[in-house]
Amino acid sequence: MAGHSKWANIQHRKKAQDAKRGKIFTKLIREITVAARVGGPNPDLNPRLRLAIDRALSVNMPKDNIERAIKRGAGTDELESYEEPRFEGYGPAGVAIMADCMTDNRNRTVSEVRFAFSKYGGNLGTDGCVAYLFRRQGVFVFPPHSDEDRILEVALEAGAEDIANSDDGSVEVLSSPEHYDAVKQALELADLHPADAEITMRPETTVVLGAEEGRKVLKIIEHLEDLDDVQHVYTNAEIQESAYDEA
């Protein structure tokens, strides 16, 4: 199937992560700690913890930091009480934007998220107003000029659902969350290493934006991602590469 371009988005995100590594580490440590407290310290028995560890390793978090966070989560010390709300809204041109949060003060987080939307021409909506536009999926992204036939063969054999070809030549492997680990392991055993892999909220359809609208949406996303309480941001906007260059 044909797919939207992901490559510019991934490169832009990696540059942003490099620039904010300390903040990224703080958010990931919080996620690892909570995941270990909720589901136990063994990543083989705790899919949420395993995914959090994978994310931490992908941004080169030291293993000592990861192990300390797991031990803290699994320990008997009292941890802060966190809620995990999702906030949904609309950006320029009516694009859908969702922010998954982890917070010990919901009122503070609502205020900060609402400000991020309104500052750049968006609006915070009601629960469920855009979530129906997304599907939870495992996504593996390979750079342009990858061996698509080999990727397809290995991934489908391991339980992947489909492959999406992007206009820029990059390749996405799509899986259900339940088959994510099996597909990931099969690709690694076949020496096929994606540039990006995650379980995410993937839009069922996208909205194509011009460069100016795309820059406004990027501003909302970047503002949200910079908030301490925001763990993940999702959108159905398809943004031109030129918007990233000028954002």
C-alpha positions as CSV (number, residue, x, y, z in Angstrom):
1,M,0.0,0.0,0.0
2,A,1.1,3.6,-0.5
3,G,2.0,5.6,2.5
4,H,2.8,9.1,3.6
5,S,6.4,10.3,3.9
6,K,7.9,9.6,7.3
7,W,11.6,10.2,6.8
8,A,11.7,14.0,7.3
9,N,9.6,13.5,10.4
10,I,11.9,11.0,11.9
11,Q,15.1,13.0,11.1
12,H,13.5,16.1,12.6
13,R,12.4,14.2,15.7
14,K,15.9,12.8,16.2
15,K,17.5,16.2,16.0
16,A,15.0,17.5,18.5
17,Q,15.8,14.6,20.9
18,D,19.5,15.3,20.6
19,A,18.9,18.9,21.6
20,K,16.7,18.0,24.6
21,R,18.4,14.8,25.7
22,G,18.2,15.7,29.4
23,K,14.5,16.3,29.3
24,I,14.0,13.1,27.2
25,F,15.9,11.1,29.8
26,T,13.7,12.5,32.6
27,K,10.5,11.5,30.8
28,L,11.8,8.0,30.0
29,I,13.0,7.4,33.6
30,R,9.5,8.3,34.8
31,E,8.0,5.9,32.3
32,I,10.4,3.1,33.2
33,T,9.8,3.6,37.0
34,V,6.0,3.6,36.6
35,A,6.0,0.7,34.3
36,A,8.1,-1.4,36.7
37,R,5.9,-0.4,39.6
38,V,2.7,-1.3,37.7
39,G,3.8,-4.5,35.9
40,G,6.9,-5.7,37.7
41,P,10.6,-5.4,37.1
42,N,11.0,-8.2,34.6
43,P,10.8,-6.8,31.0
44,D,10.2,-10.3,29.6
45,L,6.9,-10.4,31.6
46,N,6.1,-6.7,31.3
47,P,5.6,-5.5,27.7
48,R,5.2,-1.8,28.8
49,L,8.5,-1.9,30.6
50,R,10.2,-3.7,27.7
51,L,9.0,-1.0,25.3
52,A,10.1,1.8,27.7
53,I,13.6,0.2,27.9
54,D,13.8,0.0,24.1
55,R,12.9,3.6,23.8
56,A,15.6,4.5,26.4
57,L,18.2,2.5,24.6
58,S,17.3,4.1,21.3
59,V,18.3,7.5,22.6
60,N,21.5,6.1,24.2
61,M,20.4,6.3,27.8
62,P,23.1,4.6,30.0
63,K,22.1,1.2,31.2
64,D,22.9,2.2,34.8
65,N,20.2,4.9,34.6
66,I,17.7,2.3,33.3
67,E,18.5,-0.2,36.0
68,R,18.2,2.4,38.7
69,A,14.8,3.4,37.4
70,I,13.6,-0.2,37.4
71,K,14.9,-0.9,40.9
72,R,13.2,2.3,42.1
73,G,9.9,1.3,40.5
74,A,10.1,-2.2,41.9
75,G,11.1,-1.1,45.4
76,T,9.0,-0.4,48.4
77,D,9.7,3.4,48.5
78,E,6.6,5.5,48.0
79,L,6.5,7.0,44.5
80,E,4.6,10.0,43.3
81,S,1.0,9.2,42.3
82,Y,0.7,9.8,38.6
83,E,-2.4,10.0,36.4
84,E,-2.0,9.2,32.7
85,P,-4.6,11.4,30.9
86,R,-4.8,11.9,27.1
87,F,-5.7,15.3,25.7
88,E,-7.1,15.7,22.3
89,G,-7.6,18.7,20.0
90,Y,-7.3,20.4,16.7
91,G,-4.5,22.2,15.0
92,P,-4.5,24.5,11.9
93,A,-6.6,23.2,9.0
94,G,-8.5,21.0,11.5
95,V,-5.7,18.4,11.9
96,A,-6.0,16.0,14.8
97,I,-3.4,16.2,17.6
98,M,-3.3,14.0,20.7
99,A,-1.0,14.3,23.8
100,D,-0.5,11.4,26.2
101,C,0.6,12.6,29.5
102,M,1.9,11.4,32.9
103,T,1.2,13.9,35.6
104,D,0.9,14.4,39.4
105,N,-1.2,17.6,38.9
106,R,-3.9,17.3,36.3
107,N,-5.0,20.9,36.5
108,R,-1.5,22.2,35.8
109,T,-1.2,19.8,32.8
110,V,-4.5,20.8,31.3
111,S,-3.6,24.5,31.6
112,E,-0.2,24.0,29.9
113,V,-1.6,21.8,27.1
114,R,-4.5,24.2,26.4
115,F,-2.0,27.1,26.2
116,A,0.2,25.1,23.7
117,F,-2.8,24.6,21.4
118,S,-4.2,28.1,21.6
119,K,-0.8,29.8,21.2
120,Y,-0.4,28.4,17.6
121,G,-4.0,28.5,16.3
122,G,-5.3,25.2,17.7
123,N,-8.0,24.3,20.1
124,L,-8.1,21.7,22.9
125,G,-11.1,19.5,22.4
126,T,-13.2,17.0,24.4
127,D,-12.2,13.4,25.2
128,G,-12.6,11.2,22.2
129,C,-12.9,14.0,19.7
130,V,-10.0,12.8,17.5
131,A,-8.9,9.5,19.1
132,Y,-11.2,7.5,16.7
133,L,-8.9,8.7,13.8
134,F,-6.0,6.8,15.1
135,R,-5.1,3.1,15.6
136,R,-2.6,1.6,18.0
137,Q,0.1,-0.1,15.9
138,G,3.6,-1.3,15.8
139,V,5.6,0.6,13.2
140,F,9.1,-0.1,11.9
141,V,10.6,2.5,9.6
142,F,13.5,1.7,7.2
143,P,15.4,4.3,5.3
144,P,15.2,4.9,1.5
145,H,16.9,2.2,-0.6
146,S,16.3,-0.6,1.9
147,D,15.8,-4.1,0.6
148,E,12.0,-4.0,0.6
149,D,11.5,-7.6,-0.7
150,R,13.6,-9.0,2.1
151,I,11.9,-6.8,4.7
152,L,8.5,-7.9,3.4
153,E,9.4,-11.6,3.5
154,V,10.8,-11.6,7.0
155,A,8.2,-9.3,8.5
156,L,5.1,-11.0,7.1
157,E,6.5,-14.4,8.2
158,A,6.7,-13.0,11.7
159,G,3.2,-11.8,11.8
160,A,3.3,-8.2,10.4
161,E,0.1,-6.9,8.9
162,D,1.4,-4.8,6.0
163,I,4.1,-2.7,4.4
164,A,3.7,1.0,3.5
165,N,5.9,2.6,0.9
166,S,6.5,6.3,1.4
167,D,7.0,8.9,-1.4
168,D,10.6,9.5,-0.2
169,G,11.5,5.8,-0.6
170,S,11.4,4.9,3.0
171,V,9.5,1.7,4.1
172,E,7.2,1.1,7.0
173,V,6.4,-2.3,8.4
174,L,3.1,-2.3,10.3
175,S,2.1,-4.8,13.0
176,S,-0.5,-5.2,15.7
177,P,0.8,-4.4,19.2
178,E,0.6,-8.1,20.0
179,H,2.9,-9.1,17.2
180,Y,5.4,-6.2,17.7
181,D,8.0,-8.1,19.7
182,A,7.9,-11.1,17.3
183,V,8.4,-8.9,14.3
184,K,11.1,-6.9,16.0
185,Q,13.0,-10.1,16.9
186,A,12.6,-11.6,13.4
187,L,14.0,-8.4,11.7
188,E,16.9,-8.3,14.1
189,L,17.8,-12.0,13.5
190,A,17.7,-11.3,9.8
191,D,20.1,-8.4,10.2
192,L,17.4,-5.9,9.2
193,H,17.7,-2.9,11.5
194,P,15.0,-0.2,11.3
195,A,15.9,3.4,11.8
196,D,12.9,3.8,14.1
197,A,10.6,1.3,15.8
198,E,7.8,1.9,18.2
199,I,4.2,1.1,19.2
200,T,2.4,4.3,18.4
201,M,-1.0,5.8,17.6
202,R,-0.9,5.8,13.8
203,P,-3.5,7.9,11.9
204,E,-5.9,5.9,9.7
205,T,-6.0,8.9,7.2
206,T,-3.8,12.0,7.0
207,V,-4.4,15.6,6.2
208,V,-1.9,17.2,3.7
209,L,-0.7,20.6,4.8
210,G,1.1,23.4,3.0
211,A,4.4,24.6,4.4
212,E,2.9,27.5,6.4
213,E,0.2,25.4,8.1
214,G,2.8,22.6,8.6
215,R,5.1,25.0,10.5
216,K,2.2,26.0,12.8
217,V,1.4,22.4,13.5
218,L,5.1,21.7,14.2
219,K,5.1,24.6,16.7
220,I,2.2,23.0,18.6
221,I,3.9,19.6,18.6
222,E,7.3,21.0,19.7
223,H,5.7,23.1,22.4
224,L,3.7,20.0,23.7
225,E,6.8,17.8,23.6
226,D,8.7,20.3,25.6
227,L,6.2,20.1,28.5
228,D,7.5,18.0,31.4
229,D,4.1,16.1,31.7
230,V,3.8,15.2,28.1
231,Q,5.1,11.7,27.1
232,H,4.0,11.3,23.5
233,V,2.4,13.5,20.8
234,Y,0.5,12.2,17.8
235,T,-1.0,13.9,14.7
236,N,-2.6,13.0,11.5
237,A,-0.9,15.9,9.7
238,E,1.2,15.1,6.6
239,I,3.8,17.8,6.7
240,Q,5.9,18.9,3.7
241,E,9.7,18.6,4.2
242,S,10.2,22.3,3.6
243,A,8.2,23.0,6.8
244,Y,10.8,21.1,8.9
245,D,13.6,23.1,7.3
246,E,12.0,26.4,8.4
247,A,10.4,25.3,11.7
